[in-house]
Amino acid sequence: MRVVLLGPPGSGKGTHGKRLAASLGVPLIATGDILREAIAEGTRLGQAAQEDVKAGRLVADATVLGIIETRLAQKDAANGFVLDGFPRTTAQADGLAALLGNQRVDRVVNLVVPAETVVRRLNDRWLCPGCGAIYNTATLPPKAEGVCDVCGSRLVQRADDRPETVRARLEVYERETAPLVVYYERLGALRNVDASGSPDQVYEGVQRALGKVAA
Ligand code: AMP
């Protein structure tokens, strides 16, 4: 199954994408994670993307399409994938369609959540740099404060989750990415899911959107 998760920053794409990919037995491909890794490693890609990611701007379509082309060519993506944070522009969606050829995106799950909820969630979001687990101090806290339940690493906050950068990211989302809702609606692939509830409630909605029994 080939799934795209759509929705503003903080709508839960990473949290639900991880769970969904594991349940479907396909890889989760998150362009933001790939870019952050490249930045941390100081690769050429990382150096090129650094300024844009820091400011909450989109990285160039050609760069991101290159990342996706390489990643989708790997064996584990042959039977499907969950995409988180890609596509983010109609040019990227066209590029994805071209890469897939006669295959298609089966479902686009649009996580719908009000802007004020997103700002609060991003402020409360903590990540594990060791294993990528995502926490929320209000709704999904780690068992021990500041420490990952899974691997014991110290949790960190994302630099671009600061309120001023969050505002820029939300503007970019409205301008560049929200048009994809209509794009995928026209293709009959879109399902809207109310993403304002608890993680378990939202995940149930995601499962329903995919026509699967909640796991
Ligand atoms: P995310 O983790 O999805 O919120 O992405 C973090 C940042 O990485 C974004 O604010 C962009 O700067 C960059 N980024 C991630 N995915 C894309 C994409 N598909 N197109 C352009 N920039 C991206």
Residues whose N, C-alpha, C, O or C-beta is under 5 A from the ligand:
A	BS01	AMP	P9 T31 G32 D33 L35 D52 V53 G56 R57 L58 V59 V64 D84 G85 F86 P87 R88
